[in-house]
């Protein structure tokens, strides 16, 4: 099958297939005499594996490791689990950071009148120096919010 068909079957765009080939995440496609890429069922299965890992937020380096483990039939499942648990911890750190940002913005927005006056706690909150060791207290208590 050609790259368009492989893309459709795997859910990975043609641009990403070329990129994954370029960074050696996947092996280069077989080429016809006229230099068109051709893909087989195994290639599509690999692309589906990558798509699922990407959808779960794994990095390219993590995907390389996961692909190597997937292909290694003598792998220890503990190796795969360790990667997954490390990724879960990173996702949880990111989720906590997003929750803190949301809390801060919600706090700022709740103190903004949203009227025609120019004073705005949101803008003032952005302009404040927080957590830089200056000893300057936060006017809106943001140090305690995040």
C-alpha positions in Angstrom: 0.0 0.0 0.0 1.1 3.6 -0.6 1.7 6.2 2.1 -1.8 7.6 1.8 -3.3 4.2 2.4 -1.0 3.5 5.3 -1.9 6.8 6.8 -5.6 6.0 6.5 -5.2 2.5 7.9 -3.0 3.6 10.8 -4.5 7.0 11.7 -1.0 8.6 11.4 -0.7 11.5 8.9 1.5 11.1 5.9 3.6 14.0 7.2 4.1 12.2 10.5 5.0 8.9 8.8 7.7 10.7 6.9 8.9 12.4 10.1 9.0 9.1 12.0 11.0 7.6 9.1 13.4 10.6 9.2 14.1 10.4 12.9 14.4 6.6 12.6 11.4 5.8 14.8 10.3 3.5 12.0 12.4 1.7 9.4 12.4 3.4 6.0 9.6 2.2 3.8 10.3 0.0 0.8 10.6 1.9 -2.4 9.3 1.1 -5.8 11.4 1.6 -8.9 9.8 5.0 -9.2 10.7 5.8 -5.6 7.2 5.6 -4.1 7.0 4.4 -0.6 5.2 1.1 0.0 4.0 -0.3 3.3 2.9 -3.7 4.5 0.6 -4.8 7.2 3.5 -5.0 9.7 4.3 -1.3 9.0 0.7 -0.3 9.5 0.6 -2.3 12.8 3.8 -0.4 13.9 2.2 2.9 13.0 -0.9 2.0 15.0 1.3 1.2 18.0 3.0 4.5 17.7 -0.3 6.3 17.3 -1.7 4.8 20.5 1.5 5.6 22.4 1.4 9.2 21.0 -2.3 9.5 22.0 -1.3 8.6 25.5 1.4 11.4 25.5 4.6 9.3 25.3 7.6 11.2 24.0 9.5 10.1 20.9 12.3 8.7 23.0 9.8 6.7 25.1 8.1 5.4 22.0 11.5 4.2 20.7 12.0 2.3 23.9 8.5 0.9 23.9 8.8 -0.2 20.3 12.1 -2.0 21.1 10.4 -3.7 24.0 7.4 -4.6 21.9 9.7 -6.3 19.4 11.7 -8.1 22.0 9.8 -11.2 22.9 12.1 -11.9 25.8 11.4 -8.6 27.4 10.4 -8.3 31.1 7.0 -6.8 31.6 8.5 -4.9 34.5 10.5 -2.9 32.0 7.4 -1.8 30.2 5.5 -1.2 33.5 8.4 1.0 34.7 8.1 3.2 31.6 4.3 3.5 32.0 4.6 4.3 35.7 7.2 7.0 35.0 4.9 8.5 32.4 1.9 8.4 34.8 4.0 10.3 37.3 4.9 12.9 34.7 1.2 13.3 33.6 0.2 13.7 37.2 2.8 16.5 37.7 1.5 18.2 34.6 -2.1 17.8 35.7 -1.2 19.3 39.1 0.5 22.3 37.4 -2.6 22.8 35.2 -4.8 22.7 38.2 -2.6 25.3 40.0 -2.8 27.6 36.9 -6.5 27.2 36.7 -6.9 28.0 40.4 -4.7 31.1 40.0 -6.6 32.3 37.0 -9.9 31.6 38.6 -8.8 33.6 41.7 -7.7 36.6 39.5 -10.9 36.5 37.4 -13.1 36.5 40.5 -11.4 39.7 41.7 -11.9 41.5 38.3 -15.0 43.6 38.0 -15.0 43.2 34.2 -16.4 46.7 33.7 -15.3 49.8 31.8 -12.6 50.8 34.3 -9.0 50.3 33.4 -7.8 48.7 36.7 -7.7 44.9 36.3 -6.5 42.4 38.9 -5.8 39.9 36.2 -3.2 42.2 34.5 -1.9 43.4 37.8 -1.5 39.7 38.9 0.5 39.0 35.7 2.7 42.0 36.4 3.5 41.0 40.0 6.8 39.5 41.0 6.0 36.2 42.7 8.3 33.6 44.2 11.5 35.4 43.2 12.9 35.8 46.7 12.3 39.5 46.7 10.3 39.5 49.8 7.6 41.5 48.2 4.2 40.2 49.2 1.6 39.4 46.6 -1.1 42.0 46.6 -3.7 39.4 45.6 -2.3 36.5 47.7 -1.2 34.6 44.6 1.8 33.1 46.4 -0.7 31.1 48.4 -2.9 30.3 45.4 -0.4 28.5 43.2 
